[in-house]
């Protein structure tokens, strides 16, 4: 196999991983009520609390509370994903990992 094709393959693998990640995050966001979804999606886009509050016309404390509620609601799904994720060879698992 010519080596000049390898970077293209690597790029397509990266694109596939990125798309799968976006799909997974989108699925998680759909599990949230509308306000929590709006707050978390803007937070993931890199906006700060004051920017999100201004955009959604809510107080910063309301934004922080909705972000925390969204994290709490999604944490079981993220934990399940982490358990199924393959580990690099040689990395040890703990009892907590196996729960």
RACORSUL-V439171 format. One record per residue. N is the residue number from 1. RES is the residue in three letters. PSI is psi in whole degrees, 0 to 359 (* if undefined). BURIAL is # if it has 24 or more other C-alpha atoms within 12 Angstrom, else .. D_FIRST is the distance of its C-alpha to the first C-alpha in Angstrom with 1 decimal. Layout:
n=N res=RES psi=PSI burial=BURIAL d_first=D_FIRST
n=N res=RES psi=PSI burial=BURIAL d_first=D_FIRST
//
This chain:
n=1 res=UNK psi=127 burial=. d_first=0.0
n=2 res=UNK psi=141 burial=. d_first=3.8
n=3 res=UNK psi=341 burial=. d_first=6.3
n=4 res=UNK psi=349 burial=. d_first=8.7
n=5 res=UNK psi=343 burial=. d_first=7.7
n=6 res=UNK psi=315 burial=. d_first=8.5
n=7 res=UNK psi=325 burial=. d_first=12.2
n=8 res=UNK psi=318 burial=. d_first=12.6
n=9 res=UNK psi=317 burial=. d_first=11.6
n=10 res=UNK psi=319 burial=. d_first=14.0
n=11 res=UNK psi=316 burial=. d_first=16.5
n=12 res=UNK psi=326 burial=. d_first=16.6
n=13 res=UNK psi=318 burial=. d_first=17.1
n=14 res=UNK psi=317 burial=. d_first=19.8
n=15 res=UNK psi=318 burial=. d_first=21.4
n=16 res=UNK psi=315 burial=. d_first=21.6
n=17 res=UNK psi=318 burial=. d_first=23.2
n=18 res=UNK psi=316 burial=. d_first=25.6
n=19 res=UNK psi=319 burial=. d_first=26.6
n=20 res=UNK psi=321 burial=. d_first=27.2
n=21 res=UNK psi=317 burial=. d_first=29.3
n=22 res=UNK psi=320 burial=. d_first=31.2
n=23 res=UNK psi=318 burial=. d_first=31.9
n=24 res=UNK psi=314 burial=. d_first=33.1
n=25 res=UNK psi=318 burial=. d_first=35.4
n=26 res=UNK psi=320 burial=. d_first=36.7
n=27 res=UNK psi=320 burial=. d_first=37.7
n=28 res=UNK psi=316 burial=# d_first=39.5
n=29 res=UNK psi=326 burial=# d_first=41.3
n=30 res=UNK psi=345 burial=. d_first=42.5
n=31 res=UNK psi=351 burial=. d_first=44.3
n=32 res=UNK psi=152 burial=# d_first=46.5
n=33 res=UNK psi=159 burial=. d_first=49.8
n=34 res=UNK psi=316 burial=. d_first=49.7
n=35 res=UNK psi=316 burial=# d_first=51.1
n=36 res=UNK psi=319 burial=# d_first=48.8
n=37 res=UNK psi=314 burial=# d_first=45.8
n=38 res=UNK psi=317 burial=# d_first=46.8
n=39 res=UNK psi=310 burial=# d_first=47.4
n=40 res=UNK psi=320 burial=# d_first=44.2
n=41 res=UNK psi=321 burial=# d_first=42.0
n=42 res=UNK psi=323 burial=# d_first=43.6
n=43 res=UNK psi=317 burial=# d_first=43.4
n=44 res=UNK psi=335 burial=. d_first=39.6
n=45 res=UNK psi=354 burial=. d_first=39.4
n=46 res=UNK psi=7 burial=. d_first=40.9
n=47 res=UNK psi=148 burial=. d_first=44.6
n=48 res=UNK psi=171 burial=. d_first=47.3
n=49 res=UNK psi=315 burial=# d_first=50.3
n=50 res=UNK psi=324 burial=. d_first=52.7
n=51 res=UNK psi=318 burial=. d_first=50.3
n=52 res=UNK psi=316 burial=# d_first=49.7
n=53 res=UNK psi=316 burial=# d_first=53.5
n=54 res=UNK psi=317 burial=. d_first=54.3
n=55 res=UNK psi=320 burial=. d_first=51.8
n=56 res=UNK psi=357 burial=# d_first=53.0
n=57 res=UNK psi=49 burial=. d_first=56.6
n=58 res=UNK psi=164 burial=. d_first=57.1
n=59 res=UNK psi=156 burial=. d_first=58.2
n=60 res=UNK psi=324 burial=. d_first=55.7
n=61 res=UNK psi=324 burial=. d_first=57.2
n=62 res=UNK psi=322 burial=. d_first=56.4
n=63 res=UNK psi=314 burial=# d_first=52.8
n=64 res=UNK psi=318 burial=# d_first=52.5
n=65 res=UNK psi=316 burial=. d_first=54.0
n=66 res=UNK psi=326 burial=# d_first=51.8
n=67 res=UNK psi=316 burial=# d_first=48.7
n=68 res=UNK psi=318 burial=. d_first=49.9
n=69 res=UNK psi=320 burial=. d_first=50.7
n=70 res=UNK psi=315 burial=# d_first=47.2
n=71 res=UNK psi=316 burial=# d_first=45.6
n=72 res=UNK psi=318 burial=. d_first=48.0
n=73 res=UNK psi=325 burial=. d_first=47.3
n=74 res=UNK psi=347 burial=# d_first=43.5
n=75 res=UNK psi=323 burial=. d_first=43.4
n=76 res=UNK psi=325 burial=. d_first=43.3
n=77 res=UNK psi=323 burial=. d_first=40.3
n=78 res=UNK psi=319 burial=. d_first=38.4
n=79 res=UNK psi=318 burial=. d_first=39.5
n=80 res=UNK psi=319 burial=. d_first=38.2
n=81 res=UNK psi=317 burial=. d_first=34.8
n=82 res=UNK psi=324 burial=. d_first=34.7
n=83 res=UNK psi=326 burial=. d_first=35.6
n=84 res=UNK psi=344 burial=. d_first=32.8
n=85 res=UNK psi=132 burial=. d_first=30.1
n=86 res=UNK psi=144 burial=. d_first=27.9
n=87 res=UNK psi=147 burial=. d_first=28.7
n=88 res=UNK psi=147 burial=. d_first=26.5
n=89 res=UNK psi=141 burial=. d_first=26.8
n=90 res=UNK psi=347 burial=. d_first=29.9
n=91 res=UNK psi=129 burial=. d_first=31.7
n=92 res=UNK psi=150 burial=. d_first=35.1
n=93 res=UNK psi=153 burial=. d_first=36.8
n=94 res=UNK psi=171 burial=. d_first=40.5
n=95 res=UNK psi=324 burial=. d_first=43.2
n=96 res=UNK psi=326 burial=. d_first=43.1
n=97 res=UNK psi=330 burial=. d_first=39.4
n=98 res=UNK psi=357 burial=. d_first=40.3
n=99 res=UNK psi=* burial=. d_first=43.2
//
